Each structure stands twice: as structure tokens, then as C-alpha cells.
Amino acid sequence: MRDFDFLEPTTVHEASHMLADLGDDCRAIAGGTALMLGMRQRMLTPTHLVSLGRLPQLRGIEFDEKNGLRIGALSRHADVAASAIVRQHYPVLASMASRVANPQVRNQGTIGGNLCYADPSTDPPGCLMALDAKVVLGSSRGERVLSIEEFLVDYYVTALESDEIVTEIRVPAPVADTSGVYSRFLRTAAEHRPLASVALVARREGLLCREARIAVGGSTPIPVRLRRAEAFMEGRTVDENTVNEVADIVATDIDPVSDTRGNADFRREMVRVVARRTVAELFGLNDPLQEGTAR
């Protein structure tokens, strides 16, 4: 790892100017779990690190009935998982955060940093997408608010401009009778990056689905909403046939990647399996291909 200067701005405006002035020679650092690994491996060699740790406006988790949830970008995954506010109003988000990577990463890595890294095989983006979350970007030029779909552009690429930082994540207030499930597939128990993940948030009355949002991650370059599957579910009573049909639509409509962890055909089938289990769990049904009692 090469030597670097460590800068500690105290306002978003100051941090933005540092990033703009230093350009490609600097990187913003929050938890640093991904950045420091890249630097140790000499994949990145910045001359300056702009620390966001002294920006108080990037901290805190707050909720109100009108505006919903605000998560400061410096909130750690462990903070999100343990938050009484998140657990009460967005249990699917708390459940997801409690499974991110491993304890070391959950206790050091931040939700803002996770989104900026745009790793396709991580948990928060897909779950936040299904919750219709937005990302707030700040700079000396002002503030921008983007949906997760607008923010995530491509494989490890975001819409973040060179002088911008993520300041917070906003999640709309939950609608009555809405619940969610986040599921994922790991190749081995020792692996912490999901090969496939499915997030489902639905407004329902018993087995009747009024509205649904489905996002797939892990197997695609960026998480994707499955709008055809969502439209298929809306207004339907969910039974075993519906579960299978939704899973088939989800698997058909994704464009999975092929890499050393799994080829496209394998990933598509795993997404199908995870989608089926996710829908079945949310609506209290048995997985059609598994024995056992309903969960």
C-alpha cells in the first residue's frame, strides 16, 4: 500500500470541494471495508483519502409516519439490523442487514459505502429497491435525490458524480398490510456473498395480493425490478400454481451473468428457486418443491 494523505472535512460542502479538486487521485472513505482491501491489493492507489467520519449529517436513523425512514449514509449494517425503528416498521430491512457479509463487515461497513461500491453480489441494493428507497446525493452544488434504480448504473458503476457523496437513504412510509421477505442463495456456508437474492414486498389480505414489488440481485450486473412478475401477482390469490408461475416469470425476465462463481443457466435456476421460496414464505405457503409445514 502506498502512502496517502488523510483528510477530514467537517461539512458536505468541504468534502465536495476536496473531491473535485483532487479528482482521480483521491477516494472518499466511510467504513473502508472494500476500499482498504482494494488498496492493499494495489488495485487502487489514491494519494488522498477524504474521510466522511466527521460529517454529522451523515449519521442517524429516524422515522416519521409521513416521510418514512431516513438512514444516514454512515449507519453501519449492524446499526440498521439492531435499530428498533427499522425492526418495527421495516422488519425485512432489519433481517437483510443482519445477514450482510460477516460480523466484521456488519460492524464496520456502512450502508452508504455499500451502495457506492455497487457490488452486484451484495445484499442491501436489492432489498432497498423492493422497498422503493431513494438515495440522497450531496455536493457543493446542492442535493440530488435518485431512486436505487437510477443510482445503480452498471457493474460496479453508479450515477455518483466526482464531487458528490451519498448523504442518506430514504424509504417511504410503509402502507398498511404490507410485509416483505428477503431471501438469498449462498454456494457454501463459508461464502458471504449471495449468488442469487430475491426481495419481495407486498400489500396483501391473507392470500390475496394487492400490490407487489420484486427485486433480484446477486445474479445480475445490477439489481433489477421484475415488473411483469409484479403485475402478474397483483389482484391474484396466491396458491401453489401462482408461486410457480411467478418464479418462472422472474427467472425468464432476468439477464444473468456468467463468471467463475456460476454460469448464466445455473444462476437463472437458482433465482427461480429463491423466488419460489420467497413468495411461498411471504404468503405462508409451503415451498411447492419441499416438504414441511408452512412458515
N, C-alpha and C positions, 0 to 999 in steps of 0.2 A: 504494500500500500504506500503510495507516495504521500509526501507532506501536503497539508492543506491548511488554509485559514478558516477559523470557525467564527462565524458572525452571528450576533444575537439581536436582531431588531425587536422593537417593542410595540410596533404598530404594523398593520397590514400595509399601510402606505409606504413605510420604510422598507419592509421586506420586499415589496413590489419593485421599488427603485433599485434595490440591490440586485435582484434577479435580472432586471432589464439592463443594468449597467454591466454586469459581469457576463451575461449571455451564456454560451455553451460551457464556459469554464466553471460554472457553479451548479449546485443542486440544492434544492430545499430538503431539509431533513426534519421528520417528525419523530416517529418511533425508531426508524432506521433499520428495521429488521431485514428488509430487502436491499436497501441502499448499501449498507455496510458489507453485506455479502458480495454484492457486485464490485465494491471497491477492493475487498480482499482478494477477489479473483482477477483483479485488474481489468474487468470488463468496463468499469467506469474509472476515470482518473481526474475528478474535478480539482481545481486549485482552491476553491472556496465552498464551504457548506454554509447555507443560510438556515440557521435553526429557527423553528417556529415555536419553540417551547416557552417563550416569554410573551406570547400573544394571548392575553386573557380571553379575548372574544372568540377564540377557537375552542374554548372549554365549555363543559356543562351539558347536561341532558335535561330538557324542560318539556312540559306538555300543557296544553290547554285545549278545552273542548272545541274551540272554534278553529284554531290554527293547526292543531295536531302536535306532532313531535318535532322537536329541534335537537339534533345531536351535534355538538361541537366536533369539528374535524379532528381534534386531538384526543377525543374519547377513545380509550383502548377497547379492544374487543371484550376484555374482561369487564370493563365498566358497563358496556351495553348489556352483557349477559346477566350481570348482577343487579342492574337498575330496577328498583321496584316499579318505577313508572313504565318502563318498557315491558316488564313481566306482566303488569296488569293490563295494559292497553294493546300491546303488540307481542303476545307470547311467542309467535312464530319467529320474530326477530331475535328475541332473547334466546330461543332454542338454537337458532342458527349460530349466533355469536358464541355460544357455549361450546361449539364444536369446531371453531376455526382453528386450523393447523394443530398446534400443540400448546401446552400451558405456557411455555416460554414466550411464544409469539403472542398469545392472547393477553399476556400481562405486559407486553412491551409495544406491540404493534398497534397502530391507530386506524380507525375506520376511514379517515380521510386519506392517509397514506396508502391504504389498501386499494382504494378506488383509483388513486393517481397512478399506481403501479400497473393497473389494468391487466393483471394476470388472469387469463381465461379459466384457469383451474383453481379458483378460489371461491369462497362461499358468499361474501356479502353482496356482490353486484346483482346476482340473480334474485336473491330474496328481496332486496330493496326494489328491484324492478317490478316484482309482483305486487309490492306494496305501493306502487306508483310514486316512489320517492323522487325528490329533486335534489340537485347538487348546487350549492351556492358558491360562486367563484368571486374572489375579491382581488382588487388591484388598486393602484393609484388612480386609475381611470374610472373607478366605480365598481359596481356589482353586476354580475350576470347570474341568472338562475336557469339551469338546464335540467331536463329530465335525465334519468340514468341512460336512457336510450340515445339521447343527444350527446351526452358526455362521453360515452364509450364509443370510440370511432372504429377501431380495428384491433388486431392482435397487439397487445401492449401499447396501444395508441389511444390518447384521449383528446378531447377538444380544448384542453387547458392551453392557454397562451403562455408565452415565455415569461411574462411578468405577473401571472396570476397564481393564486393559491386557493385551494379548497378551504372555505371557512366553516361551513356547516352542511349538514344533510337534513332535509325537511321531509317528513312523512305525513300525508294528510290524516286528519282525524278519522278514526275507524267508524264505519257505518254500522248500525245495529244489525245483529245476526250475521256478522262477518267473522270468519275464522280462517286459519291458514295452517299449512303443513309445509315444512321444508325437508326434503329427503335427498340423499346422495348415495353414490356407489364408490367405494374405495377398492382398489385392486387387492390390497393386502391390509391387514390390521396395522401394520407399521407405517403405511403411507398416509400422509395427512392432506394430500391434495386430491379432491374428488375427480374421478374420471367422468362422472356424469352427475348432474344435480337437477332437481325439479322443485320449483317453488309454486305453490298453488294457494291463492287467497280467494275465497268465495263467500258471497252472501247467500244464505240458504235458509230454508224452512224444512227441517227434517231432511228428507232425501231429495227435496225439490231445490234445484239450483236456480237462483235468481240472477246472479252475476258471477263471473269468474275471471281471474287474471292468472295466467300460467307463464312462467319463465323457465327456460332451460339454460343451464350453464355447464362448464366443465368440458363438454364435448364439442363446443362451437368456438370460433375465434373470439366472439364476444357473446354474452348472454342475449337471448332472443325471446321476445314475446310470441306466443303461439295463438294468434288471434282467430284462426279458423277453429281451433280446438275450443277456445273460449266461447265463440259464437255457437258451436255445437252443444255445449253444456247448458247454455242459458235457456231457462224455461223447461228444462227436462228433469224428470225424476230419475235420479241416478241409481242404476242397478248394475248387475254384473256385465250385461251387454254394453251399457254405456261406458263403464270403466274400460273395457277392452277397446271400444271404438275410439274413445278419447286418446288412449295410449297409442293406438295405431296412427291417428292423425298427427299427434306430436312427433312420433318417430319419422313419419313421412315428410313432415314440413321442415325439419332441421337440415342443415348442411354441415355434417360433422367433419372434423379434421382427422387426418391420419398422421400419426407420429410414432415414436418408439414406445409410447405407453399403450397404444391401441389403434388399429386401423378404423376407417370410417364405418365399415359394416358392423364391427364389434361395438363401437360407440353407439351406433344407432339402436342396436338391440338392447344395450344397457339403458339407454334413455327410455326405450319402450317399457322395460321392466320397472324402472324407477317411477315413471309416470303412472303406470298402473297401480303401483303400491301407494303412491301419494294420493291419488284420487280415492282409492278404496279406504285409506286411513281417514281422510277428512270427512267422508260421508259414513263412517262407521261400518264399512263392509269388510268381509274377508277379501284378501287378495284372491282373485279368481284362480290363480295357479298355485295357491298354497293352502294347506290345511290349517285349521286352528279357529279360534273364536275371533269375533270382530273386536277391533280395538277402538 
